[in-house]
Amino acid sequence: KKVEVNNSLNKLKDTSSEYNKLKEEIEEFLSKEKVLSIELYSYKSEIKLINERVLQLEKQINEKNKLKEKITKYNEHINYLDGEFLNLISSIEKQIMKKVHSDFNSYFKEWFTTLVDNEDLEISLDYDFSPLIYQNGYDIDYDHLSGGERTAAALSYRLALNQIINTIISDINTKDILILDEPTDGFSSEQLDKLKLVLDGLNIKQ
């Protein structure tokens, strides 16, 4: 028994040094594990901060992309308004002004011809809506007309202007009222009779 026990003790002695060595290695590994755990926690914190920053950047990118889309859309609108739309408006405006000029000129000539019975005297409007007066084919100045002719020209112009404005702007409250100040200055009795025809043609209440 004693021999057996001694043999066992000898074996234990042989393994104790190996045990101590393994213990030291384990302690070293545990120490390294602790250091690595600290580093891992630090990295995880850093990754969390990075992910939060990534989310912020993605949010900013999305906002800027939306803003970019709006800018692109607005630029398309601006380009359309500056280009095609302005050209379209200009074309519409020209067509409307042509119609306005044509109607204005038609009223002006019609009423002047009604008030002034003179085949040698013609009147019309230029492109700037200024009266053009011709006598026997020659351009004459407004001041060279007689008193009755000047009054007829001025009255015809103002009545034509009034008619055009009332046609273009439909919600004028005073379109059925016409106020005139000495509209028959220099008129002959025949012109006074013709004025009634002109006023009847206006179809206004007062």
C-alpha positions in Angstrom: 0.0 0.0 0.0 2.8 2.3 0.9 4.5 1.7 -2.4 1.2 2.4 -4.2 0.7 5.6 -2.3 4.2 6.7 -3.0 3.8 6.0 -6.7 0.6 8.0 -6.7 2.4 10.9 -5.0 5.2 10.7 -7.5 2.7 10.9 -10.3 1.1 13.9 -8.7 4.4 15.6 -8.3 5.1 15.1 -12.0 1.7 16.6 -13.0 1.8 19.6 -10.5 4.3 21.5 -12.6 2.2 20.9 -15.7 -0.9 22.0 -13.8 0.8 25.2 -12.7 1.9 25.9 -16.2 -1.6 25.3 -17.5 -3.0 27.5 -14.8 -0.7 30.3 -15.8 -1.7 30.0 -19.4 -5.4 30.1 -18.4 -4.8 33.2 -16.3 -3.0 34.8 -19.2 -5.8 33.9 -21.6 -8.4 35.3 -19.2 -6.4 38.5 -18.9 -6.2 38.7 -22.7 -10.0 38.0 -22.9 -10.7 40.8 -20.5 -8.6 43.2 -22.7 -10.3 41.9 -25.8 -13.8 42.3 -24.1 -12.9 45.9 -23.3 -11.8 46.5 -26.9 -14.9 44.7 -28.2 -17.1 47.0 -26.1 -15.2 50.0 -27.4 -15.7 48.8 -31.0 -19.4 48.1 -30.5 -19.8 51.7 -29.1 -17.9 53.0 -32.1 -20.0 50.9 -34.5 -23.2 52.2 -32.8 -22.1 55.8 -33.2 -21.1 55.1 -36.8 -24.5 53.5 -37.5 -26.3 56.5 -36.0 -24.2 58.8 -38.1 -25.0 56.6 -41.2 -28.7 57.0 -40.4 -28.3 60.7 -40.1 -26.4 60.9 -43.4 -29.0 58.7 -45.1 -31.8 61.0 -43.8 -29.9 64.0 -45.1 -29.3 62.3 -48.4 -33.0 61.5 -48.7 -33.9 65.1 -47.9 -31.4 66.4 -50.4 -32.6 64.0 -53.0 -36.2 65.2 -52.5 -34.9 68.8 -52.6 -33.0 68.0 -55.8 -36.2 66.5 -57.3 -38.1 69.7 -56.4 -35.3 71.9 -57.8 -35.4 69.8 -61.0 -39.2 70.1 -61.2 -39.0 73.9 -60.5 -36.3 74.3 -63.1 -38.5 72.5 -65.6 -41.4 74.9 -64.7 -39.0 77.9 -64.9 -37.7 76.8 -68.3 -41.2 76.3 -69.5 -42.4 79.6 -68.2 -39.3 81.4 -69.6 -39.4 79.6 -72.9 -42.5 78.1 -74.3 -45.0 79.8 -72.0 -43.7 83.3 -72.7 -43.7 82.6 -76.4 -47.3 81.2 -76.1 -48.4 84.3 -74.0 -46.7 86.6 -76.5 -48.4 84.9 -79.4 -51.8 85.0 -77.6 -51.3 88.6 -76.7 -50.5 89.5 -80.3 -53.6 87.7 -81.5 -55.7 89.4 -78.9 -54.2 92.8 -79.8 -54.8 92.2 -83.4 -58.5 91.5 -82.7 -58.7 94.5 -80.4 -57.0 96.7 -83.0 -59.3 95.4 -85.8 -62.5 95.9 -83.7 -61.3 99.3 -82.4 -60.5 100.4 -86.0 -63.8 99.1 -87.3 -65.9 101.0 -84.6 -63.8 104.1 -85.1 -64.2 104.2 -88.8 -67.8 103.3 -88.8 -68.9 106.0 -86.3 -66.7 108.7 -87.8 -68.1 107.9 -91.3 -71.6 108.1 -89.8 -71.0 111.5 -88.2 -69.0 113.0 -91.1 -70.5 112.8 -94.5 -67.3 113.4 -96.6 -66.2 110.8 -99.1 -62.8 112.5 -99.4 -62.1 112.1 -95.7 -60.9 108.8 -94.4 -59.8 107.8 -90.9 -58.2 104.7 -89.3 -55.8 103.6 -86.6 -52.1 102.9 -86.9 -50.4 100.0 -85.0 -50.0 102.3 -81.9 -53.8 103.0 -81.9 -53.2 106.6 -83.0 -55.6 108.1 -85.5 -54.5 108.4 -89.1 -56.5 110.9 -91.2 -56.4 111.0 -95.0 -58.0 113.6 -97.3 -58.0 112.8 -101.0 -55.3 110.2 -100.3 -53.0 112.6 -98.4 -52.1 112.3 -94.8 -53.3 115.4 -92.9 -53.0 116.5 -89.3 -55.9 116.4 -86.8 -55.6 120.2 -86.3 -56.4 120.7 -90.0 -59.9 119.3 -89.6 -62.9 121.5 -89.1 -64.4 121.9 -85.7 -67.2 119.4 -86.3 -64.8 116.9 -87.9 -62.4 117.1 -84.9 -65.3 116.6 -82.5 -66.5 113.7 -84.6 -63.1 112.1 -84.6 -62.6 112.6 -80.9 -66.1 111.3 -80.1 -65.7 108.3 -82.4 -62.4 107.4 -80.8 -63.6 107.6 -77.3 -66.8 105.7 -78.0 -64.8 103.0 -79.8 -62.4 102.8 -76.9 -65.3 102.5 -74.4 -66.9 99.8 -76.5 -63.6 97.8 -76.7 -62.9 98.1 -72.9 -66.5 97.0 -72.1 -66.1 94.0 -74.4 -62.7 92.9 -72.9 -63.6 93.5 -69.2 -67.0 91.9 -68.6 -67.4 92.9 -64.9 -67.3 96.7 -65.3 -70.1 98.1 -63.2 -70.5 101.3 -65.3 -70.7 99.7 -68.7 -74.3 100.8 -69.1 -73.5 104.4 -68.4 -71.9 106.9 -70.7 -70.9 110.4 -69.5 -69.9 112.9 -72.2 -68.9 116.5 -71.9 -70.1 118.7 -74.8 -69.8 115.9 -77.3 -71.5 117.9 -80.1 -69.3 121.0 -80.1 -69.3 122.3 -83.7 -71.8 119.7 -85.0 -74.3 120.6 -87.6 -78.0 119.8 -87.2 -77.5 116.9 -89.6 -74.6 115.5 -87.4 -76.8 115.8 -84.3 -79.3 113.6 -86.0 -76.6 111.1 -86.9 -75.3 111.1 -83.3 -78.6 109.6 -82.2 -77.9 106.6 -84.6 -74.4 106.2 -83.1 -75.7 106.3 -79.5 -78.5 103.8 -80.4 -75.8 101.5 -81.8 -74.0 101.5 -78.5 -77.0 99.9 -76.8 -76.4 101.4 -73.4 -79.1 102.3 -70.8 -78.1 105.8 -69.8 
